[in-house]
Every structure is written in structure tokens, then in C-alpha cells.
Amino acid sequence: MTTFVESSGLPADAYSAKCPTRQVLDHIAGKWTILVVDALLDGTHRYTDLSRRIEGVSQKMLTQTLRSLEADGFVTRTVYPTIPPRVEYELTALGRSLAEPISALRQWTETHINEIERARAGSS
């Protein structure tokens, strides 16, 4: 079954440079997106929780990633009227549907890292 892009009426085709699926694929394949979605699998998190969990992500990149995920409908951002304001992030149903392939990719990488490192060492 072919999916048609509502905005253009054309078939969804990530191989086409003009298809918006290409932008979404570029976004969800980014390392920070993969790690943020995977981290949110175990429930709602505050920004600081995500920052601590995902070592090496800069404040700028985490903020950009969360904003993009929210704009694409993968994450909801809830602001609580406290002083200081408390902000929490949670996967939407769409985000949870993305979680399985993303989690599988992370797990595959962790499982095969030794083979990959051996291949890299052999090609040097």
C-alpha cells in the first residue's frame, strides 16, 4: 500500500529529494534524536534528567533536538506553573511508535560494537 503525502498528493518516497519524508528521515536518524527518544521510553523526564542521561550532548543540541521532536509531534512538552517553572518531556503515541525501531538500532549497535571496532582496526 502506498502512502500519499497530503500536502502534495504525491507518493511518499524518501529517495526523492523533494519528498518531505527525506527531512523526517534525516531528523530521526540523528544521533541525538535516537538517544532522546530511547531515553524517553522509560517515561516522562525533565530537561536536566535528559541532560545527565545523555552524556556529551550540549545544551544547544539537546534544546534543538527536543524542539524538533516536539514540532514533529514525537514529544510533548509540559510546563508547570511553579517557581522556577518545571518542564517535562514525554513521548506521544507517534513518538512511542518510533521507539521500537530506534531502540532496536541502539541495541544492534551495542551488540555488534566489537565486530565494528575489529573491522575498523583491520582497515587502518
Secondary structure, 3 states (H helix, E strand, C coil): CCCECCCCCCECCCCCCCCHHHHHHHHHCCHHHHHHHHHHCCCCEEHHHHHHHCCCCCHHHHHHHHHHHHHCCCEEEEEECCCCCEEEEEECHHHHHHHHHHHHHHHHHHHHHHHHHHHHHHCC
